[in-house]
Amino acid sequence: GHTACELVTAAQSDWAGRYVISHKKETSNTFYVVTGLTGGTSYESSSGVGGATRFTETGITMDGTTLTGVDEQYVFVVEPQDGGYSVKNASQNTYLDWISSTLYASDAYSSHALWTLALNANGNTVLTNPAGGSSWNTLGLNGSGRLAMVRSTDSSVSNMYVWKETASGTPVYTTVIGAQHVHTPGSAV
């Protein structure tokens, strides 16, 4: 299924929901969308795509601050955990995980897959992993264009954004209860 997402521009009292995570929010060579990877894969690996797909290659359509046609591989489910949130890819069911200062996709949730989300003064969203201590603790993009754990002062941090799934992106089914029709045997109605 394809979903629609709206750019988050205000702090959330509860960050739980379904999101697209991006580096930049406008068309450029460095506008990337975070992609789910299989468990045990490093996002920072030089051999893979690094879990960041150039926006122009995603099939997603952008209209102002709205993304439509978002495939599940680009959707991350943010769920409350003790002390923060887990961030799990919707198609791979893998968690964004901090392992030895490196960003990994993990099949199981653990304490080092815990994140906090906060809107900063620039209006972008900062994802911080407490396991990283005071150094490699923030989601960003490294010099190779790969999603990575970076220092909170890294310039890529101020270019990280989240786009929350809107209600219109999910089909809603309703049942209309009207007057009950009684069928009479032998009649045409």
Disulfide bonds with the S-S distance in Angstrom:
none
